[in-house]
Amino acid sequence: MQLIVTKNPTELAKTAAKFITKRINDVLKTQDRFTIALSGGSTPKALHELLAKSPYVEQVPWAQLHIFWGDERYVPIDDSQNNAGMAYDTLLGHVYTPEEQIHVWRTDLSPDEAAADYDRILHDYFGETGAGVDSPTFDLILLGMGDDGHTLSLFPGTDVVHETTAWTKAYFLTKQDMYRLTLTAPVANRARCVLFLVAGPQKAAPLKEVLEGESNPDLYPSQVIKPVDGELVWMVDEKAASDLTKR
Ligand SMILES: O=C1O[C@H](COP(=O)(O)O)[C@@H](O)[C@H](O)[C@H]1O
């Protein structure tokens, strides 16, 4: 695991934009497409806005990206809470990636149908041959961590945190009175690289627990993200890192 601490959220977005741009260009030297899963919430907005501008916008071969989302809030795409809607507003609406290479979670289907639809898309895309969860998946998954230690839509105290086989799940998250659609740990942990972006003082206590505390994924679901062969990078700002002892 690599921990990168930046001065503030602005530097976090810049460091992440450089990291992602380099990773995309490095990987595209040996393959013709780059498969990425975006995250939602508020932290990635600044990153998206940077990527949509010079110099990053010219450095990323957008037409070679295949874009997915790690999780989705079950609200219409034009709702301000929808993760894909946010990414279109801040990034995808400003660059050219062919629509057929952009895979949104369908919130016009029932939650279970939407999870099944995404599962099918993923298995078709990754060309499942019976290897199931042993197939490598994304070149890069971007993740955030909520104030409660959740990542993706793996929330504290939910069964989905312990999922070992399914790639996608839909469930009703009582505390938010909302359905959530999410990739599970087995698929995330097959990524070639997982990059967490975490900022703000409200993340300091959960970050310490996730990185330095006892294993307790029921309380801190971000602990279940441990890529099997891939790289794990935590990029955090000073305020989020302020409780860490190992820096
Ligand atoms: O609800 C969500 O929250 C997490 C964390 O978001 P942040 O704004 O605190 O960084 C996010 O990673 C996830 O995609 C989203 O659905």
The ligand as a MOL file (V3000), in Angstrom:
LIG
                    3D

  0  0  0     0  0            999 V3000
M  V30 BEGIN CTAB
M  V30 COUNTS 16 16 0 0 0
M  V30 BEGIN ATOM
M  V30 1 O -21.9420 8.1300 -1.4100 0
M  V30 2 C -20.8310 8.1010 -1.8560 0
M  V30 3 O -19.8120 8.5120 -1.0810 0
M  V30 4 C -18.4750 8.0680 -1.2620 0
M  V30 5 C -17.5740 9.0710 -0.5640 0
M  V30 6 O -17.8240 10.3720 -1.0850 0
M  V30 7 P -17.0340 11.6490 -0.5870 0
M  V30 8 O -17.7880 12.8120 -1.1490 0
M  V30 9 O -17.0710 11.6480 0.9030 0
M  V30 10 O -15.6630 11.5360 -1.1460 0
M  V30 11 C -18.1830 7.8970 -2.7390 0
M  V30 12 O -16.9140 7.3160 -2.9150 0
M  V30 13 C -19.2560 7.0420 -3.3980 0
M  V30 14 O -18.9740 6.8490 -4.7790 0
M  V30 15 C -20.5660 7.7490 -3.2690 0
M  V30 16 O -21.6290 7.0410 -3.8500 0
M  V30 END ATOM
M  V30 BEGIN BOND
M  V30 1 2 1 2
M  V30 2 1 2 3
M  V30 3 1 2 15
M  V30 4 1 3 4
M  V30 5 1 4 5
M  V30 6 1 4 11
M  V30 7 1 5 6
M  V30 8 1 6 7
M  V30 9 2 7 8
M  V30 10 1 7 9
M  V30 11 1 7 10
M  V30 12 1 11 12
M  V30 13 1 11 13
M  V30 14 1 13 14
M  V30 15 1 13 15
M  V30 16 1 15 16
M  V30 END BOND
M  V30 END CTAB
M  END
